[in-house]
Every structure is written in structure tokens, then in C-alpha cells.
């Protein structure tokens, strides 16, 4: 396998190859979803950068909501190989490499390990360093109120964590955000330009308030707008389906250690669907 190097040298101090990689997938369930594209950039100790990108046929339909994010549709991978057909090539390319990515430790690494295991290859991590650029980003650029106040208002937040100081700082930050971003165009998940930030509370609500069923997030919505469970053995199943097939689950939740708001919302769903005249 020959991989043409990128015509530049990196400045990282390496004792062994460091493979930066990113995955596009059918979804975010590590057990059930599959890879549709993998890109690897292998940084060598001598400064070389070796790229490798492959489209993968996941062996199943790619959900539209995933395609809208990464731009890869069923027809794009119809003639691509299954992962097991390229697994040995990828395994060899990653041989002896540490692994790096962005949010890779939580998602990309476990997803890749699962795919290799399904292809009967063990991507042993015991002797590999795992480098996650997102964690370094969050460590060095804190995303808390004090950091936001400094960034947007160029002032140091005194008496942080006192309710009065934090409340005033939050007001200043939001005011500065509106002034900075109003009218600024960004791309949505479909690649279309739009201006999300307006000096209008309805618009700000739309971009900051996640559509919720209950405040604790035990219940949510699927892509069809149906209420679903977001935890436990019935995770991602519709509430209606579970209550129909296992009525005792409702009683278990009402007697369990769940927030009153969650119990109230669950009861509302039950009454709406089962007490129709």
C-alpha cells in the first residue's frame, strides 16, 4: 500500500507515529452504528505526514439526519467496500501508532475498536497513547462564565460564584454576544448560510433551548417528533410503545427515584394517548 506524503513537515516531537483520525458514521451508537468514512493523517517521527481516506459501505441505510450532517448518502457508498474488506489494510496502517483526534476518546476510538473487533482484529490500546485535542482545548480555554466575561467584555469577573456578580456578568455577556454576532452568517447542517443570532428573544430561544419533554432529560423526542425514553433498557423506544407493551414500567417509574417533573410529563403522555374518547 502506497500513500503519498503531504508536502510539508510537522513540528511535533514524536518517538513513534501519531495517527490523527476522524470518522463519519451512520449515527452515534457505538454498538449499533457503523463507519461510512475514515480519514487518517499519520505523523511520522521524521516529520512526514501520510494521509489515508476511505469511504466505507456500512451495510445498512444511512439515516437522513446523519447524511445531512456529514454529506454522505447511501449512493455515495453503494460501491464502497465493507469495513471488514479494508480492515487489515487500516490495521496495518495504524500499526505501532499512537492515536489522536478531536473528541476521539469518547467516540471515535471506541467506534473504531468495535469495527475492528467485528472484523476479528483487536486494536490493542494498552501500548498506545491516546491524544484528544478537544480535552486540551477545554483545559486551556475554559468554557465557564469567568472565561466568557473576559472574552466578550474584556474584564475580569470579581467575586465569581456569588449570585449577584454572576448574574450581572451573564447579562453583560449576552449583551456583548448579541452585539458581536447579530447578522453574522454561519452554515447550518445542510451547508446553507443563515444568521442565527438576532436581538430578539424568540430567535435566541430557538438557538439555545433544546426541545425537551422533561427538564431532567429522561424523556426526549426522536426524529419523527415522538416522545422516547432516553435512558435504561427502553432507551430510544417510544414512550407509547413501551407503555403499551409493558404497562408496569409506568408504575415502576412513578414509584422510583425520578424527578416529579419527569413523572408528571410521563403521566401527561399516558393520559393523552390512553384516555382518548
C-alpha positions as CSV (number, residue, x, y, z in Angstrom):
1,X,0.0,0.0,0.0
2,X,1.5,3.3,-1.0
3,X,0.3,6.6,0.5
4,X,1.8,9.8,-1.0
5,X,3.1,12.1,1.8
6,X,1.8,15.6,2.2
7,X,4.4,18.1,1.0
8,X,5.2,19.7,4.4
9,X,6.9,18.7,7.7
10,X,5.2,18.7,11.1
11,X,6.8,20.2,14.2
12,X,5.6,17.6,16.8
13,X,8.2,15.8,18.9
14,X,7.4,12.2,18.2
15,X,9.1,8.9,19.2
16,X,6.6,6.8,17.4
17,X,4.0,7.6,14.7
18,X,0.9,9.6,15.7
19,X,-2.2,8.8,13.7
20,X,-4.8,11.6,13.7
21,X,-8.1,10.2,12.6
22,X,-11.8,11.1,12.2
23,X,-14.9,9.0,11.5
24,X,-18.1,9.8,9.8
25,X,-20.8,7.3,10.8
26,X,-24.4,6.3,10.5
27,X,-25.1,7.6,14.0
28,X,-23.6,7.9,17.5
29,X,-24.5,4.5,18.9
30,X,-21.1,2.7,19.2
31,X,-22.7,-0.7,19.3
32,X,-25.2,-0.4,16.5
33,X,-23.9,2.2,14.2
34,X,-21.2,1.8,11.5
35,X,-18.5,3.8,9.9
36,X,-19.1,5.4,6.4
37,X,-15.8,7.2,6.1
38,X,-12.4,7.2,7.9
39,X,-9.7,9.7,7.4
40,X,-6.2,9.2,8.9
41,X,-3.2,11.5,8.8
42,X,-0.2,9.7,10.1
43,X,2.5,12.0,11.5
44,X,5.9,10.2,11.4
45,X,8.9,10.8,13.7
46,X,10.9,12.1,10.7
47,X,8.4,14.9,10.1
48,X,6.5,13.2,7.2
49,X,2.7,13.4,7.0
50,X,1.0,10.3,5.4
51,X,-2.7,10.6,4.6
52,X,-5.3,7.9,4.0
53,X,-9.0,8.3,3.5
54,X,-11.6,5.6,2.7
55,X,-15.3,5.6,2.1
56,X,-16.9,2.5,3.7
57,X,-20.2,0.8,2.9
58,X,-21.9,0.4,6.3
59,X,-24.0,-2.5,5.1
60,X,-27.2,-0.6,6.1
61,X,-29.1,2.5,5.1
62,X,-27.6,5.8,6.3
63,X,-30.2,7.8,8.3
64,X,-31.1,11.1,6.6
65,X,-30.3,13.1,9.7
66,X,-26.8,11.7,9.6
67,X,-26.3,12.3,5.9
68,X,-27.4,15.9,6.4
69,X,-24.5,16.4,8.9
70,X,-21.6,14.7,7.0
71,X,-22.9,14.9,3.4
72,X,-22.5,11.2,2.7
73,X,-25.6,9.4,1.3
74,X,-26.4,5.8,0.5
75,X,-25.5,6.2,-3.2
76,X,-22.1,7.6,-2.2
77,X,-21.0,4.4,-0.6
78,X,-23.0,1.9,-2.6
79,X,-19.9,0.7,-4.4
80,X,-17.5,1.2,-1.4
81,X,-16.0,-1.8,0.4
82,X,-17.4,-3.1,3.7
83,X,-15.2,-2.3,6.7
84,X,-14.1,-6.0,7.0
85,X,-12.8,-5.8,3.4
86,X,-10.4,-3.0,4.3
87,X,-9.8,-3.8,8.0
88,X,-6.4,-5.4,7.5
89,X,-5.2,-2.5,5.4
90,X,-6.3,0.0,8.0
91,X,-4.9,-2.1,10.8
92,X,-1.5,-2.3,9.2
93,X,-1.5,1.5,8.5
94,X,-2.2,2.1,12.2
95,X,0.3,-0.5,13.4
96,X,2.7,1.0,16.1
97,X,0.8,4.3,16.1
98,X,-0.5,6.4,19.0
99,X,-3.9,7.8,18.2
100,X,-5.1,11.4,18.1
101,X,-8.4,13.1,17.4
102,X,-11.0,15.7,18.5
103,X,-13.5,14.2,21.0
104,X,-11.9,10.9,19.9
105,X,-11.6,9.2,23.3
106,X,-15.4,9.4,23.9
107,X,-16.5,8.4,20.4
108,X,-14.0,7.8,17.6
109,X,-11.7,5.4,19.4
110,X,-14.4,3.1,20.8
111,X,-16.2,3.1,17.5
112,X,-13.1,2.2,15.6
113,X,-12.2,-0.6,18.1
114,X,-15.7,-2.0,17.7
115,X,-15.4,-2.1,14.0
116,X,-12.1,-3.9,14.2
117,X,-13.5,-6.4,16.7
118,X,-16.3,-7.2,14.3
119,X,-13.7,-7.9,11.7
120,X,-11.9,-10.1,14.2
121,X,-9.0,-7.8,14.7
122,X,-8.0,-6.4,18.1
123,X,-6.8,-2.8,18.0
124,X,-4.9,-3.1,21.3
125,X,-4.8,0.2,23.1
126,X,-2.6,-0.9,26.0
127,X,0.6,0.3,24.4
128,X,-0.8,3.3,22.6
129,X,-1.0,6.9,23.8
130,X,-4.4,8.5,23.2
131,X,-4.3,12.2,22.5
132,X,-7.6,14.2,22.4
133,X,-7.3,17.8,21.2
134,X,-10.8,18.7,22.5
135,X,-9.7,17.9,26.0
136,X,-6.6,20.1,25.7
137,X,-8.9,22.9,24.2
138,X,-11.3,22.7,27.1
139,X,-8.4,22.6,29.6
140,X,-6.6,25.6,28.3
141,X,-9.6,27.6,27.1
142,X,-12.2,27.1,29.9
143,X,-15.8,27.5,28.9
144,X,-17.2,29.0,32.1
145,X,-18.7,32.3,32.9
146,X,-15.4,33.9,34.0
147,X,-13.8,33.0,30.7
148,X,-16.8,34.2,28.7
149,X,-16.8,37.5,30.6
150,X,-13.1,38.0,29.9
151,X,-13.6,37.0,26.2
152,X,-16.7,39.1,25.4
153,X,-16.3,42.0,27.9
154,X,-12.5,42.1,28.3
155,X,-12.9,42.4,32.0
156,X,-12.1,40.1,34.9
157,X,-15.0,38.7,36.9
158,X,-14.5,39.6,40.5
159,X,-16.4,37.6,43.2
160,X,-17.2,34.7,40.8
161,X,-19.8,32.3,42.1
162,X,-21.6,35.0,44.1
163,X,-25.1,35.1,42.7
164,X,-25.1,38.9,42.2
165,X,-21.8,39.0,40.4
166,X,-22.6,36.0,38.2
167,X,-26.0,37.4,37.3
168,X,-24.6,40.8,36.2
169,X,-21.8,39.1,34.3
170,X,-24.3,36.9,32.4
171,X,-26.3,40.0,31.4
172,X,-23.1,41.6,30.1
173,X,-22.0,38.5,28.2
174,X,-25.4,38.1,26.5
175,X,-25.5,41.7,25.6
176,X,-22.0,41.5,24.1
177,X,-22.8,38.3,22.2
178,X,-25.8,39.9,20.5
179,X,-23.6,42.9,19.6
180,X,-20.8,40.7,18.2
181,X,-22.8,38.1,16.4
182,X,-26.0,39.8,15.2
183,X,-26.1,39.5,11.4
184,X,-23.1,37.1,11.2
185,X,-23.7,34.2,8.8
186,X,-22.8,30.6,9.6
187,X,-23.7,27.4,7.8
188,X,-26.4,25.0,9.1
189,X,-26.2,21.2,9.0
190,X,-27.3,21.3,5.3
191,X,-24.5,23.7,4.3
192,X,-26.9,26.7,3.9
193,X,-26.0,30.1,5.2
194,X,-28.2,31.6,7.9
195,X,-27.9,34.3,10.7
196,X,-28.9,32.6,14.0
197,X,-28.2,35.5,16.4
198,X,-30.7,38.4,16.4
199,X,-31.5,40.9,19.0
200,X,-34.8,39.1,19.5
201,X,-35.6,36.7,22.4
202,X,-37.6,34.3,20.2
203,X,-34.6,33.9,18.0
204,X,-32.2,33.4,20.9
205,X,-34.6,30.9,22.4
206,X,-34.6,28.9,19.2
207,X,-30.9,28.5,19.1
208,X,-30.3,27.9,22.9
209,X,-33.3,26.0,24.2
210,X,-33.2,22.3,23.3
211,X,-36.6,20.9,22.7
212,X,-37.3,18.9,25.9
213,X,-40.0,16.7,27.2
214,X,-38.9,16.8,30.8
215,X,-36.3,19.0,32.4
216,X,-34.1,16.1,33.6
217,X,-33.7,14.8,30.1
218,X,-35.1,11.3,30.9
219,X,-37.6,11.7,28.1
220,X,-36.9,13.2,24.7
221,X,-38.0,13.3,21.0
222,X,-36.9,11.2,18.1
223,X,-36.6,12.4,14.5
224,X,-40.3,12.0,14.0
225,X,-41.2,14.2,17.0
226,X,-42.4,11.2,19.1
227,X,-41.6,11.1,22.8
228,X,-39.0,8.5,23.6
229,X,-37.1,7.2,26.7
230,X,-33.5,8.4,26.8
231,X,-32.2,6.0,29.5
232,X,-32.3,2.4,30.6
233,X,-33.4,-0.8,28.8
234,X,-36.0,1.1,26.8
235,X,-33.6,3.8,25.6
236,X,-34.7,5.3,22.2
237,X,-38.0,3.4,22.2
238,X,-41.2,5.5,22.1
239,X,-43.0,6.0,25.3
240,X,-46.2,5.0,23.7
241,X,-44.8,1.6,22.5
242,X,-43.3,0.8,26.0
243,X,-46.5,1.7,27.9
244,X,-48.5,-0.4,25.5
245,X,-46.2,-3.5,25.7
246,X,-45.1,-3.1,29.4
247,X,-47.7,-1.1,31.4
248,X,-45.9,-1.9,34.6
249,X,-43.0,0.3,33.5
250,X,-45.1,3.3,34.2
251,X,-45.8,2.2,37.8
252,X,-42.1,1.4,38.3
253,X,-41.2,4.9,37.2
254,X,-43.8,6.6,39.4
255,X,-42.6,4.7,42.4
256,X,-38.9,5.2,41.5
257,X,-36.4,7.9,42.3
258,X,-37.2,10.1,39.4
259,X,-37.9,13.9,39.4
260,X,-41.5,14.9,39.9
261,X,-41.4,16.8,36.6
262,X,-40.4,13.6,34.8
263,X,-43.3,11.7,36.4
264,X,-45.7,14.5,35.6
265,X,-44.7,14.5,31.9
266,X,-44.9,10.7,31.7
267,X,-48.4,10.8,33.1
268,X,-49.4,13.5,30.6
269,X,-48.2,11.3,27.8
270,X,-50.1,8.3,29.1
271,X,-53.3,10.2,29.6
272,X,-53.1,11.8,26.2
273,X,-52.7,8.5,24.4
274,X,-54.7,6.0,26.5
275,X,-57.7,8.1,27.7
276,X,-58.8,9.3,24.3
277,X,-62.5,9.1,23.9
